[in-house]
Amino acid sequence: MTCLSKRDVFQWRIGAWSGLSLPLSVKRVSIVESKTFQRFTPLPHIHQWDYAQGSPYYWIDGFIGRTFRGCAIGDGRHRNNLAILVEEFPDLFHEDVLEEKLKSGELTTNQLYEALISPRFGTSSIPSVKLARQLADELQ
């Protein structure tokens, strides 16, 4: 599972989406570390990247750049509500509340990390999913 950090790889290519293609540019890689990684990920940690999306915007298909051919979507964008609160609303001090729970021993780092990366649509019989929902409810 991922620590919610984001890695984007950009490259212009010529060819077919599902077949042979040749690079027209070098790969440009951008990495943005998540708040989950910066504050709540147990160390040591090795990034695992979840596939989110591939979008071929320009194709050689009769005319250059005239045809859009859809995109391939992965599940790398699906975050649970707790992760959304921590990652996307930092000004609401959610991280401070969670840090306090860690300091008081109410939560362990591993419990919080597992809750943050748990599946968005998982069943509440999974302890990390249940904890993520409880914490998200408390923070809202």
N, C-alpha and C positions, 0 to 999 in steps of 0.2 A: 504494500500500500504506500501511497505517497504522503509526504509531509505537507502537502498543499502548496509547495513552491511551484513556480511556473517556469518552464523552459520553452522558448519559441525558437524554431529553426526556419529561416527564410532562405529561399533559393529560387531563382528563375530557371526554368527548364523548358526544353522543347521536346515534344513527342506526345505519347499517349498516356493518359491517366493510369490505365491498368496494364500498360505494356512498356515497350522500350522508350526511354527518354534520355536526353543528354543535357548536362548542366550548361547553362549560359552564364552563370555567375557563381562565385564562391558562396558557401553556406555562411549565413550570418546568424549567430546564436546569441540569444538574449536570455539571461536568467534573473528572475526576481524571487528572492527568498521570502517565504511567507512569514507572517507573525507567529504562526504555529511552530515553524522551524526555529525562528529566532528566540522564542521565549519558552516553548513547552515541549520540544522534542528531546527525548532522552539521548544522550551521547554515548558512544560514537554513533553516527548516523551516515548512511550512504544513500544519496538520492536515488529514488526509483521514479521514473517519469511515466505517467499515464498518458496515453494517446488521447488527445481532445478533438482535433480537427485537421483535415487536409483539404485545401481549397484550390483547385486549378482555375485561375481566373482568365488566363489568356491561352488560347490554343491556336495552332496552325490547323485550320479546318476550312480550307477554302480562302479565308481572309484572316489575317493576323488580328487577334484580339476582338473578334466579332461574336464569338460564341462562348457562353459560360456553360460549364459542364458539371454543375452541382458540387457537392463536397462529401467527404467521408467523415462521419462523426463518431467519436469514441466516447467513453464515459468519464474522461478526465476532468470534465467541468462540473460534475454533480457533487455539490457539497451539502452537508446537512445544515440545519438551521443554526446550530451552535457555531460551526465553522464560519458560516456567513456573518454572524454577529461579530465574531472575533476578527475576521479578515477584512470585512468591508465597512465596519463602523467603529474604527478605533477611537473616535472622539467620545464615545459613550462609556468609556472606562470599564468595559467588560473584562479586559485583561487584568486590571487591578483587583477586581472581585475574584477572579480565578486565582491570581497570585496569593491572595489572602487565604483562600481555601487550601492551597498547597502549603502555606506556612503554618496554618493551624492543624494540619494533618487530616483535615476532612477529606482531602483528595490526595492521591499520589500522582507523581508526574506521569507514570505509565497509564493510570486510569484516565487522566485528562487527555493525554495524547491519543489513546485508543478511542475516546469519545469524539475528539475533534476529527479524526480520520474515518470514523465509522460511516457505513453507507447511509445515504440520505433516505432511501426507501426501504431500509431493512426492517425486519420484524422486531417488536419490542421484547421478544424473548431473548434476544442477544444483549448481554449486559452493557456493552459499550453503546449500543443504539439507545437503550433505555436511559442510560446516564446522560447521553447527549441531549435527549429530549427533555429530561428533567432540568439540566443546567440551562438550556435555551429558554425554557419556561420561566426559570428564576431570573434570568437576565433581561427578559422583555418587560 
